[in-house]
Amino acid sequence: MKTTLPEPSGLIGGFEETYREQSERFAGTEPAWQPVHTIYVPADRVSATTVDEWGRAATELLHEHLFTPGELPPLCGLDPDLAAPVHDRVRRKLRIEPVEDLRVDFEDGYGRRPDAEEDRHVESAADAVAAMAEAGTLPRRWGLRVKSFADGDPVRSVRTLDGFLTEVLRRAGELPPGFTVTFPKVLMEAYLGQFAGCLEALEGALGLPECALRFEIQVEAPQTVAFLLRSPDLVPSLKGRLAAAHFGVFDYTAACGLPPHEQRLDHPVCDQAREAMRIVFAGTGVELSDGSLAASPASNSSQDVRALWARHAELVAHSLSHGFYQGWDMHPSHLVSRYAAVYAFHLAHYEEYRARVEAWEQRRDAGGGIMDEPATIRTVMAALTRADNALCLLDGAADGG
């Protein structure tokens, strides 16, 4: 082949450095296991039996108000053909692993306490974590939510984290896998570097490996969205410590001036914030999580319980359709609608997606007028991976009743 230009490498000065920077900033890893939810339990209420208690409470509600699969489709907009497999998976999930991610809450759910009282709850929470780790009931992801630096008392925040980690290590002998810290109300970008520095210091003092302590930020104010959008170097500057970004619906909508009855996950203001989060963290490996529904059943009547489940399932489906595969659950009843909506979402297109991947790999027409592009196939394969991550524990477990 004849060409006109001289050796192209001489025209693209600095390419190697630019490509190295791209590779560091946008690793684009395959979807790893990510919990479908996080529960926050106030530090003074967490105990070694918290996970079991949530599982039992959710199971009792399921048996009382949603005993047969045929009752499920009207609540979730579910295809009737999926009712039986979804219902069975929800029932087994509540028995095998009711909680995937637990945070011991020292922030809004806990409030301000005298230092001596908070210190006591740090010790009791660490004791609960160590007991769960020994019993095998500690969720795959766990940790604590500290107080925000924006509250003006970072020393209390770091003292709680230090004491919690010190006591867990003393009681358990090691840091159980899956630990992370939730860092709320990040109104100033500088707080992130300051907090990351505290984590690094704690690792050294406690003899932990580098980057053993990672954290997730809560996006709870327009100011946070603003500095995220203007700070392209944010994720690399934290040197792998930023694990996730969680959306805080109630603080965010309040900061935007929305009236109380419009403080909801499916408000357009929240959609806009989530899209900004997606833009900022795309390709970085930072997980995204949605917020919560701050409601429990108005009573124990089937009408009220099912109304709660229907609304929660609707919001979970909204998050999933926007590519947010994790959210917060605030009450044991939410476990039923969370898992039902998640399993319905993943099962609805599973066989179709698998057939499309097979057709692509075999270089044949997928049928149905579908013309897949490489980027679409990567998305389809990622969807299958997420589905497998959500379903594999159940599909590989024997049913004990």
C-alpha positions as CSV (number, residue, x, y, z in Angstrom):
1,M,0.0,0.0,0.0
2,K,1.3,3.5,-0.9
3,T,1.0,6.3,1.6
4,T,1.7,10.0,1.5
5,L,2.6,11.0,5.0
6,P,5.9,10.3,6.6
7,E,6.1,8.0,9.7
8,P,2.9,8.9,11.6
9,S,4.5,8.5,15.0
10,G,6.4,11.6,14.4
11,L,3.1,13.6,14.1
12,I,1.5,12.4,17.3
13,G,3.8,13.7,19.9
14,G,2.9,12.8,23.5
15,F,0.6,10.0,22.6
16,E,2.1,7.5,25.0
17,E,1.6,9.8,28.0
18,T,-2.0,10.6,26.9
19,Y,-2.9,7.0,26.5
20,R,-1.4,6.1,29.8
21,E,-3.5,8.8,31.5
22,Q,-6.6,7.5,29.7
23,S,-5.9,4.0,30.9
24,E,-5.5,5.2,34.5
25,R,-8.6,7.4,34.5
26,F,-11.0,5.1,32.7
27,A,-10.1,1.5,33.5
28,G,-13.5,0.4,32.3
29,T,-13.5,-2.8,34.4
30,E,-16.1,-5.6,33.9
31,P,-19.1,-5.3,36.3
32,A,-18.1,-6.9,39.6
33,W,-20.5,-8.0,42.3
34,Q,-22.3,-5.0,43.7
35,P,-24.9,-5.2,46.5
36,V,-28.4,-4.4,45.3
37,H,-29.0,-2.4,48.4
38,T,-27.7,-0.9,51.6
39,I,-29.4,-0.8,54.9
40,Y,-28.5,1.9,57.5
41,V,-29.1,1.0,61.2
42,P,-28.6,3.6,64.0
43,A,-25.5,2.7,66.0
44,D,-27.4,2.4,69.3
45,R,-29.8,-0.2,67.7
46,V,-27.4,-2.5,65.8
47,S,-26.7,-5.8,67.4
48,A,-25.4,-9.3,66.5
49,T,-29.0,-10.3,65.5
50,T,-29.8,-7.2,63.4
51,V,-29.5,-9.1,60.1
52,D,-31.5,-12.0,61.3
53,E,-34.2,-9.8,62.7
54,W,-34.6,-7.9,59.4
55,G,-34.8,-11.2,57.6
56,R,-37.4,-12.7,59.9
57,A,-39.5,-9.5,59.8
58,A,-39.5,-9.4,56.0
59,T,-40.3,-13.1,55.8
60,E,-43.2,-12.8,58.1
61,L,-44.6,-9.9,56.0
62,L,-44.1,-12.0,52.8
63,H,-45.9,-15.0,54.3
64,E,-48.8,-12.9,55.6
65,H,-49.4,-10.6,52.7
66,L,-47.8,-12.2,49.6
67,F,-48.0,-15.9,50.2
68,T,-48.6,-17.1,46.7
69,P,-46.8,-16.1,43.4
70,G,-50.1,-15.1,41.8
71,E,-50.3,-12.1,44.2
72,L,-47.0,-10.7,43.0
73,P,-47.6,-9.4,39.4
74,P,-50.1,-6.6,40.3
75,L,-47.6,-5.1,42.8
76,C,-44.6,-5.0,40.5
77,G,-46.0,-4.8,37.0
78,L,-44.6,-8.3,36.6
79,D,-45.0,-10.7,33.7
80,P,-47.2,-13.5,35.2
81,D,-44.8,-16.1,33.7
82,L,-42.1,-14.7,36.0
83,A,-44.2,-14.6,39.2
84,A,-43.3,-18.1,40.4
85,P,-39.5,-17.8,39.9
86,V,-39.4,-14.3,41.3
87,H,-41.5,-15.2,44.4
88,D,-39.4,-18.3,45.0
89,R,-36.1,-16.3,44.8
90,V,-37.4,-13.7,47.2
91,R,-38.4,-16.3,49.7
92,R,-35.1,-18.1,49.5
93,K,-33.1,-14.8,49.6
94,L,-34.7,-13.7,52.8
95,R,-33.7,-17.1,54.3
96,I,-30.2,-17.3,52.9
97,E,-29.0,-13.7,52.8
98,P,-31.6,-11.1,53.7
99,V,-29.1,-8.2,53.8
100,E,-26.2,-7.7,51.3
101,D,-24.8,-4.4,52.7
102,L,-25.0,-3.0,56.2
103,R,-24.0,0.4,57.5
104,V,-23.8,1.2,61.2
105,D,-25.1,4.8,61.2
106,F,-23.5,7.5,63.3
107,E,-25.0,10.3,61.3
108,D,-28.6,11.4,60.6
109,G,-30.2,8.2,61.8
110,Y,-28.2,8.5,65.0
111,G,-28.0,12.2,65.7
112,R,-25.7,14.1,68.0
113,R,-24.9,12.5,71.4
114,P,-22.5,13.3,74.2
115,D,-19.0,12.0,73.3
116,A,-19.1,9.4,76.1
117,E,-22.4,8.0,74.8
118,E,-21.2,7.8,71.2
119,D,-18.0,6.1,72.4
120,R,-20.0,3.5,74.1
121,H,-22.1,2.9,71.0
122,V,-18.9,2.6,69.0
123,E,-17.8,-0.2,71.2
124,S,-21.2,-2.0,71.2
125,A,-21.4,-1.7,67.4
126,A,-17.9,-3.1,67.0
127,D,-18.9,-6.0,69.3
128,A,-21.9,-6.7,67.1
129,V,-19.8,-6.7,63.9
130,A,-17.3,-9.1,65.5
131,A,-20.1,-11.4,66.7
132,M,-21.7,-11.4,63.2
133,A,-18.3,-12.1,61.6
134,E,-17.8,-15.1,63.9
135,A,-21.3,-16.4,63.3
136,G,-21.1,-16.0,59.5
137,T,-24.0,-13.5,59.4
138,L,-22.0,-10.4,58.6
139,P,-23.1,-9.1,55.2
140,R,-20.7,-9.3,52.2
141,R,-20.5,-5.5,52.3
142,W,-20.5,-3.7,55.7
143,G,-19.2,-0.6,57.4
144,L,-20.3,2.6,59.1
145,R,-21.5,6.0,58.2
146,V,-19.6,8.7,60.0
147,K,-20.7,12.3,60.7
148,S,-20.1,14.8,58.0
149,F,-17.2,17.2,58.0
150,A,-19.8,19.8,56.9
151,D,-21.3,19.6,60.4
152,G,-18.2,21.4,61.7
153,D,-16.8,18.6,63.9
154,P,-14.4,16.4,61.9
155,V,-12.6,15.3,65.0
156,R,-15.7,13.5,66.3
157,S,-16.1,11.9,62.9
158,V,-12.6,10.6,62.7
159,R,-12.6,9.5,66.4
160,T,-15.7,7.4,65.8
161,L,-14.1,5.8,62.7
162,D,-10.8,5.2,64.6
163,G,-12.5,3.7,67.6
164,F,-14.8,1.5,65.5
165,L,-11.9,0.0,63.5
166,T,-9.7,-0.4,66.5
167,E,-12.4,-2.3,68.4
168,V,-13.4,-4.5,65.5
169,L,-9.8,-5.5,64.9
170,R,-9.3,-6.1,68.6
171,R,-12.4,-8.3,68.9
172,A,-12.3,-10.1,65.5
173,G,-8.5,-10.3,65.1
174,E,-8.7,-9.0,61.6
175,L,-10.7,-6.7,59.4
176,P,-13.5,-8.8,57.9
177,P,-13.7,-8.5,54.1
178,G,-16.2,-6.1,52.5
179,F,-15.5,-3.0,54.7
180,T,-16.3,0.5,53.5
181,V,-17.0,3.9,55.1
182,T,-19.9,6.2,54.1
183,F,-18.8,9.9,54.0
184,P,-22.0,12.1,53.9
185,K,-22.8,15.7,53.0
186,V,-19.7,16.5,51.1
187,L,-20.3,20.2,50.5
188,M,-16.6,21.1,49.9
189,E,-14.3,19.2,47.6
190,A,-11.4,19.6,50.0
191,Y,-13.1,17.4,52.6
192,L,-12.5,14.4,50.3
193,G,-8.7,14.8,50.3
194,Q,-8.8,15.5,54.1
195,F,-10.8,12.3,54.8
196,A,-8.7,10.2,52.4
197,G,-5.6,11.4,54.4
198,C,-7.3,10.2,57.6
199,L,-7.9,6.8,56.1
200,E,-4.3,6.5,55.0
201,A,-3.1,7.5,58.5
202,L,-5.4,4.9,60.1
203,E,-4.1,2.2,57.8
204,G,-0.5,2.9,58.9
205,A,-1.5,3.1,62.6
206,L,-3.5,-0.1,62.5
207,G,-1.1,-2.1,60.3
208,L,-3.6,-2.5,57.5
209,P,-2.6,-2.9,53.8
210,E,-2.6,0.1,51.6
211,C,-6.0,1.0,50.4
212,A,-7.7,-1.4,52.7
213,L,-9.9,1.5,53.8
214,R,-12.0,2.8,51.0
215,F,-15.0,5.1,51.2
216,E,-18.2,6.1,49.4
217,I,-19.4,9.7,49.2
218,Q,-23.0,10.8,49.5
219,V,-24.2,13.2,46.8
220,E,-26.7,15.2,48.8
221,A,-26.5,18.8,47.6
222,P,-26.3,20.7,44.3
223,Q,-22.9,22.1,45.5
224,T,-21.5,18.5,45.4
225,V,-22.8,17.9,41.9
226,A,-21.2,21.3,40.9
227,F,-17.7,20.5,42.1
228,L,-17.9,16.9,40.8
229,L,-18.6,18.3,37.3
230,R,-15.7,20.8,37.4
231,S,-13.1,18.4,38.9
232,P,-11.9,15.9,36.3
233,D,-8.9,14.9,38.4
234,L,-11.1,14.1,41.5
235,V,-11.1,10.3,41.2
236,P,-7.4,9.9,40.4
237,S,-6.5,12.3,43.1
238,L,-8.0,10.0,45.7
239,K,-5.7,7.2,44.6
240,G,-8.2,4.4,44.5
241,R,-9.9,5.2,47.8
242,L,-13.2,6.3,46.3
243,A,-15.3,3.2,46.1
244,A,-18.8,4.5,45.4
245,A,-21.1,7.5,45.2
246,H,-24.6,7.3,46.8
247,F,-27.4,9.7,46.0
248,G,-29.2,11.2,49.0
249,V,-32.7,12.0,47.9
250,F,-34.0,13.9,50.9
251,D,-31.1,16.2,51.6
252,Y,-30.8,16.9,47.8
253,T,-34.4,17.7,47.2
254,A,-34.6,19.8,50.3
255,A,-31.5,21.7,49.1
256,C,-33.2,22.3,45.8
257,G,-36.2,23.8,47.6
258,L,-38.7,21.1,46.6
259,P,-41.9,20.8,48.8
260,P,-42.1,17.8,51.1
261,H,-44.6,15.9,48.9
262,E,-42.1,16.1,46.0
263,Q,-39.2,14.6,47.8
264,R,-39.1,11.4,45.8
265,L,-36.6,9.4,43.8
266,D,-38.4,9.7,40.6
267,H,-38.6,13.5,40.6
268,P,-36.9,15.1,37.5
269,V,-34.5,17.0,39.8
270,C,-33.2,13.6,41.1
271,D,-33.0,12.2,37.5
272,Q,-30.8,15.2,36.6
273,A,-28.5,14.6,39.6
274,R,-28.1,11.0,38.8
275,E,-27.2,11.8,35.2
276,A,-24.5,14.1,36.5
277,M,-23.2,11.4,38.7
278,R,-23.1,9.0,35.8
279,I,-21.2,11.5,33.7
280,V,-18.6,12.2,36.4
281,F,-17.9,8.5,37.3
282,A,-18.4,6.8,33.9
283,G,-15.5,4.4,33.2
284,T,-13.8,5.1,36.6
285,G,-14.9,1.9,38.4
286,V,-16.7,4.0,41.1
287,E,-20.0,2.3,41.9
288,L,-23.3,4.2,41.8
289,S,-26.1,3.8,44.3
290,D,-29.5,5.4,44.4
291,G,-31.3,6.6,47.5
292,S,-34.3,5.4,49.5
293,L,-38.0,5.6,50.2
294,A,-38.6,7.0,53.7
295,A,-41.8,5.1,54.4
296,S,-43.0,2.0,56.1
297,P,-46.4,0.3,55.9
298,A,-49.0,2.6,57.4
299,S,-50.5,-0.4,59.3
300,N,-50.2,-4.2,59.2
301,S,-53.3,-4.5,56.9
302,S,-52.7,-6.1,53.6
303,Q,-53.9,-3.0,51.8
304,D,-51.3,-0.8,53.5
305,V,-48.4,-3.3,53.2
306,R,-49.1,-4.0,49.5
307,A,-49.4,-0.2,48.8
308,L,-45.9,0.3,50.3
309,W,-44.5,-2.6,48.3
310,A,-46.0,-1.3,45.1
311,R,-44.6,2.2,45.5
312,H,-41.2,0.9,46.6
313,A,-41.0,-1.6,43.7
314,E,-41.9,1.3,41.3
315,L,-39.0,3.4,42.6
316,V,-36.6,0.4,42.5
317,A,-37.6,-0.2,38.9
318,H,-37.1,3.5,38.1
319,S,-33.5,3.3,39.5
320,L,-32.7,0.1,37.6
321,S,-34.0,1.5,34.3
322,H,-31.6,4.5,34.9
323,G,-28.6,2.2,35.4
324,F,-28.5,2.5,39.2
325,Y,-28.3,-1.1,40.4
326,Q,-28.1,-0.4,44.1
327,G,-30.3,1.6,46.5
328,W,-31.1,2.2,50.2
329,D,-33.6,0.2,52.2
330,M,-34.9,1.8,55.4
331,H,-37.3,-0.9,56.7
332,P,-37.5,-4.7,56.7
333,S,-40.6,-4.5,54.5
334,H,-38.4,-3.0,51.8
335,L,-36.5,-6.2,51.4
336,V,-39.5,-7.9,49.8
337,S,-40.1,-5.3,47.2
338,R,-36.4,-4.7,46.6
339,Y,-35.6,-8.3,45.8
340,A,-38.9,-8.8,43.8
341,A,-38.2,-5.7,41.6
342,V,-34.5,-6.7,41.2
343,Y,-35.2,-10.3,40.2
344,A,-38.0,-9.3,37.9
345,F,-35.7,-6.8,36.2
346,H,-32.9,-9.2,35.6
347,L,-35.0,-12.2,34.6
348,A,-37.3,-10.3,32.2
349,H,-34.7,-10.1,29.4
350,Y,-32.2,-12.8,30.5
351,E,-32.9,-15.4,27.8
352,E,-33.2,-12.7,25.1
353,Y,-29.8,-11.2,26.0
354,R,-28.2,-14.6,26.2
355,A,-29.5,-15.5,22.7
356,R,-28.2,-12.2,21.3
357,V,-24.7,-12.8,22.7
358,E,-24.7,-16.4,21.2
359,A,-25.8,-15.0,17.8
360,W,-23.1,-12.4,17.9
361,E,-20.4,-14.9,18.8
362,Q,-21.6,-17.2,16.0
363,R,-21.7,-14.4,13.5
364,R,-25.3,-15.0,12.7
365,D,-28.5,-12.8,12.7
366,A,-30.0,-12.4,16.2
367,G,-33.5,-12.3,14.6
368,G,-36.4,-10.0,15.5
369,G,-34.9,-7.1,13.5
370,I,-32.1,-6.6,16.0
371,M,-28.8,-5.3,14.5
372,D,-26.3,-5.3,17.4
373,E,-23.3,-3.1,17.5
374,P,-20.1,-4.0,19.4
375,A,-21.0,-1.4,22.1
376,T,-24.5,-2.8,22.5
377,I,-23.1,-6.3,22.8
378,R,-20.8,-5.2,25.6
379,T,-23.8,-3.7,27.3
380,V,-25.8,-6.9,26.9
381,M,-22.9,-8.9,28.3
382,A,-22.6,-6.5,31.2
383,A,-26.3,-6.9,31.9
384,L,-26.0,-10.7,31.9
385,T,-23.0,-10.4,34.4
386,R,-25.1,-8.2,36.7
387,A,-27.9,-10.7,36.5
388,D,-25.6,-13.6,37.3
389,N,-24.1,-11.7,40.2
390,A,-27.6,-11.0,41.6
391,L,-28.9,-14.5,41.1
392,C,-26.0,-16.9,41.4
393,L,-26.1,-17.3,45.2
394,L,-29.7,-18.4,45.0
395,D,-29.4,-20.6,41.9
396,G,-26.5,-22.4,43.5
397,A,-28.2,-22.9,46.9
398,A,-30.2,-25.9,48.0
399,D,-33.7,-25.0,49.3
400,G,-34.0,-25.9,53.0
401,G,-37.6,-24.9,53.3
